[in-house]
């Protein structure tokens, strides 16, 4: 009898626990450890980790349970998942209001060409979709896996749910885990395709004044353009921009602060424990989950490298060189990616301050990622 068979034999006789459930307890424990000890996305990894343990307790009432004389009753997590994610995608969309309220688009509006870096850093999404398809994943699942490269958890959850992917749990875990690991993953990817001399390139920051009118018009105009170019992105972009409009309008300061703090934190907590409904051991512990985690990492690395290479190509035609690391900040992991670029810039030259340039590229990545999600939602159903 091999090890797994022995473990299964022992645990099946103790409260119906299987070895797959034990694996999920370890996964849940790891997420909780990363949240508390390493302070990696604690608002989401903590409830997600605890939820992974909850839904894998045998006969757990959080999913469904039997009541004498009534029959099977839906548990709270199963009800939340169906109501707020499966049926309406409510939680991920509401979270975008809070995210939008947090973002200051000033650095981007001051230097609009940074929008191109956000667009370039989405290349890994589409490359990963192609690779996942070659590995045998259905197009819906391949597209949902590829969006992990957006480094945007809510977008990953929303796209995988709308496309009815079979792997929403692994995709959510991969998306948020890699977001939390930005300070570890991105430096290695950036150094792989840059030299110290390139990382030391200085960029002057001469911000132009951005009027209040421009700040107010920006979210409205972006929503209109996104709606015309990629109609399926309207919900994603619209809620993000609505949150930003609340921030910039100047007459809803209390609501802006509520959206940034109370709303965003509450939705994140609920989203984390609700997504655990898709982390049941029988569907989570398999080879496909491991492949998805690897593909998600591949998408994340390719997005980073694509942004850097785009900046290096631009430098062939520009007199004032761009530090190629700015391209890496084009992913939507805000503001972690911008901080990584600032840190690496200072390592190469202790007087090289790139933060504001990186922030501009970073917020452009937030817009580009939700538009990419909308494009995928529009293209994939049409191709099936």
MIRO-175219 format. One record per residue (C-alpha): residue in one letter; x, y, z. Coordinates in steps of 0.001 Angstrom, whole numbers, padded with zeros to 6 digits, always signed. Each point is the difference from the previous one (the first is absolute). Example, Ala and Ser with C-alpha at 12.3 -4.5 7.8 and 13.67 -1.06 7.14 Angstrom:
BEGIN
A+012300-004500+007800S+001370+003440-000660
This chain:
BEGIN
X+000000+000000+000000X+001511+003343-001090X+000104+003132+002171X-003126+001647-001423X-001963-003226+000302X+001099-000398+003609X-000947+003607+000776X-003370-000429-001706X-000614-003257+001899X+000779+001672+003337X-001879+003248-000526X-003115-001439-001671X-000716-001800+003209X+000388+003143+002097X-002967+002330-000525X+000039-000542-003758X+003181+002039-000566X+001810-000838-003247X+003619+000696-000856X-001169+002638-002479X-001713+001831+002869X+003236-000139+001975X+001761+001634-002957X-002608+002779+000016X+000530+000526+003739X+003689+000502-000780X-000822+002366-002873X-002325+001971+002283X+002643+000086+002704X+002603+001262-002484X-002277+002828-001164X-000677+000993+003620X+003746-000087+000737X+000791+002226-002990X-002738+002419+001050X+001029+000308+003660X+003734-000687+000114X+001022+001426-003379X-002828+002594-000209X-000711-000969-003611X-003470+001227-001021X-001351-000855+003500X-003498+001361-000673X-000501-002677-002642X+002421-002862+000675X-001138-000313+003627X-003729-000542-000739X+000865-002100-003057X+002260-002253+002064X-002506-000337+002829X-002773-000644-002519X+002049-002761-001647X+000078-001765+003365X-003697+000626+000710X-001347-001457-003245X+002113-003147+000354X-001218-001037+003430X-002081-003162-000541X-003753+000606+000202X+000713+003723+000378X-003138+002108+000172X+001598+002916-001822X-000742-001695-003343X-003119-002107+000574X-001501-002116+002737X-003026-002152+000781X-002844+001058+002315X-002443-002687+001105X-003373+000456-001635X+001299+002692-002362X+002792-001610-001949X+003154+001596-001399X+000558+003636+000924X+002532+002257-001714X+002859+001195+002202X+001056+003630+000344X+003166-000164-002137X-001745-001904-002787X-002856+002549+000085X+002413+002948-000060X+001931-001490-002904X-003082-000606-002140X-001638+003334+000860X+002898+002433-000107X+002422-001602-002500X-001602-002742-002079X-003340+001715-000692X+000970+003681-000051X+003798+000449+000378X-000986+002586+002612X+002990-000216+002359X+002815+000389-002578X-001820+002905-001666X-000723+001823+003259X+003653-000373+000935X+000935+001990-003113X-001824+003024+001432X+002323-000062+003001X+003070-000552-002190X-000969+002906-002240X-000438+002262+003015X+003540-000877+001143X+001730+000867-003278X+001460+003401-000805X+000281+000221-003792X+001951+003275+000286X+003428-001486-000921X-001544-001672-003048X-001886+003120-001111X+003210+001961+000424X+001789-002392-002376X-002628-001722-002229X+002541-002022-002004X+000283-002278+003036X-003305-001527-001168X+001989-001955-002596X+002012-001729+002724X-003200-001237+001621X-001156-001407-003331X+003351-001682-000761X+000090-001719+003385X-003146-002000-000838X+001799-002079-002643X+000547-002890+002421X-003762-000470+000337X-000492-000886-003651X+003198-002031-000279X-001089-002097+003007X-003440-000563-001536X+001773-001454-003041X+002277-002207+002141X-002905-001208+002158X-001956-000936-003141X+002979-002003-001269X+000037-001867+003319X-003567-001143-000571X-002046+002500+002012X-003375+001017-001399X+000041+003545-001446X-002173+001297+002874X+002402-001452+002549X+003081+001103-001961X-001292+003592-000173X-000799-000023+003721X+003482-001300+000797X+001665+002590-002226X-001671+002923+001770X+002029-000891+003113X+002763+001913-001782X-001968+003211+000512X+001152-000153+003632X-003516+001111+000877X-001899-002367+002289X-003544+001372-000490X+000396-000052-003790X+001262-003598+000122X-002954-001096+002120X-002546+001856-002123X+001290-001273-003346X+000268-003615+001185X-003502+000150+001437X-001656+001647-003016X+001655-002548-002307X-001126-002786+002359X+003504-001375+000424X+000341-003236+001927X+003041+001353+001837X-001129+003208+001709X+001503-001095+003343X+003538-000696-001244X-000137+003117-002188X-000964+002210+002963X+002723-001496+002209X+002620+000412-002753X-001034+003587-000811X+000119+001257+003557X+003040-002048+000985X+002058+001429-002856X-001274+003504+000744X+001300-000453+003534X+003320-001315-001342X+000663+002971-002316X+003035+001124+002075X+001549-003441-000516X-001006-000899-003573X+000429+003305-001820X+003594+000842+000989X+001203-003350-001340X-001936+000434-003266X+001209+003590-000456X+003660-000865+000633X-000280-002847-002489X-000507+002446-002907X+001800+003171+001153X+003537+001028+000851X+001021+002047+003015X+000792+002873-002364X-003558-000093-001360X-001482-000169+003496X+002051+003085+000923X-001489+002183-002763X-001330+003169+001592X-003255+001619-001031X-000933+003569+000780X-003391+000509+001557X-001563+003248-001092X-003681-000364+000836X-002424+002244-001815X-002925+001420+001879X-003108-002147-000396X-003181+002013+000347X-002958-001174+002021X-002109+000019-003150X+002443-002408-001677X-000053-002296+003019X-003811-000066-000061X-000280-000501-003759X+002634-002766-000095X-002108-002811+001555X-003007+000978-002126X+002005+000071-003256X+001821-003275+000776X-003322-001730+000676X-001465+001259-003291X+003056-001026-002044X+000256-003409+001680X-003709-000551-000559X+000324+000710-003717X+003227-001982-000514X-000778-002947+002288X-003660+000043+001117X+000490-003011+002255X+002434+002044+002092X-002593+002621+000972X-000899-001637+003312X+003666-000373+000968X+001214+003381-001215X-003205+001798+000942X+000060-001016+003670X+003729+000799+000228X-000527+003426-001537X-003123+000662+002069X+002096-000493+003133X+002578+002420-001359X-002695+002544-000853X-001193-000141+003618X+003573+000783+001036X+000548+002869-002423X-003381+001759-000016X+000752+001794+003279X-003551-000121+001370X-000066-003566+001324X+003070-000075+002236X-001683-002104+002695X-001200-002555-002558X+003444-000027-001616X+001662-000846+003306X-002673-002629+000689X+000550-001605-003397X+003793-000038+000465X-000088-001493+003471X-003238-001477+001335X-001499-001185-003295X+003250-001325-001494X+001019-001825+003190X-003444-001502+000628X-000412-001199-003595X+003525-001432-000003X-000695-001999+003171X-003301-001327-001350X+001543-000786-003376X+002823-001941+001619X-002180-002284+002097X-002660-000335-002728X+002454-001112-002673X+000882-002890+002308X-003193-001690-001241X+002000-000934-003112X+002919-001388+002037X-001481-003362+000950X+002612-002726+000161X-001605-002317-002558X+000220+002641-002741X+003062+001964+001167X+002644-002642+000750X+000998-001247-003433X+002659+000353-002706X-001952+002738-001769X+000282+002270+003037X+003782-000366+000000X+000124+000749-003732X-002199+003079+000512X+002329+001308+002704X+002953-000431-002381X-001840+001650-002898X-001034+002886+002236X+003631+000565+000952X+000938-000196-003685X-002603+002661-000865X+001230+002251+002789X+003649-000274-001087X-000804+000496-003703X-002041+003125+000789X+002943+001453+001907X+002505-000867-002724X-002290+001287-002781X-000270+003381+001713X+003777+000248+000387X+000685-001023-003611X-002556+002516-001268X+001868+002769+001823X+003310-001210-001460X-001451+000107-003515X-001243+003553+000602X+003495+001013+001055X+001241-000822-003492X-001987+002977-001295X+000161+002457+002911X+002638+002591+000866X-000981+000054+003665X+000267-003600+001079X-002655-001694+002088X+001109-002226+002840X-001245-003372-001305X-001161-001018+003484X-002875+002464-000424X-001498-002512-002421X-000077-002635+002745X-002209+002285+002083X-002644-000265-002728X-001645-002934+001767X-002925+000894+002237X+001483-001095+003341X-000333+003485+001479X+002056+001365+001710X+002297-002975+000652X+001446-000066-003518X+000831+003728+000060X+001817-000498+003312X+002029-002880-001483X+001154+002243-002860X+000925+002796+002418X+001999-002414+002155X+001901-001497-002939X+000722+003470-001359X+001546+001046+003307X+002043-003201+000120X+001544+000859-003377X+000449+003698+000848X-000795+001366+003447X-001158+003294-001541X-002282-001613-002582X-003607+000721+001027X-002492-001652-002339X-003049-000278+002254X-002278+002561-001658X+000716-001312-003500X-000623-003543+001230X-003237+001018+001719X-001274+001485-003264X+000739-003244-001850X-001481-001988+002886X-003373+001756-000060X-000073-000282-003804X+000415-003742+000544X-003106+000044+002188X-002015+001416-002903X+001640-002285-002576X-000644-003139+002049X-003741+000590+000318X-000237+000859-003709X+001908-003215-000794X-002494-001880+002164X-002857+001585-001941X+001616-000859-003340X+000310-003636+001076X-003635-000078+001139X-000993+001337-003405X+002225-002211-002167X-000132-003409+001693X-003784-000603-000169X+000045+001116-003650X+002723-002584-000786X-001821-002925+001588
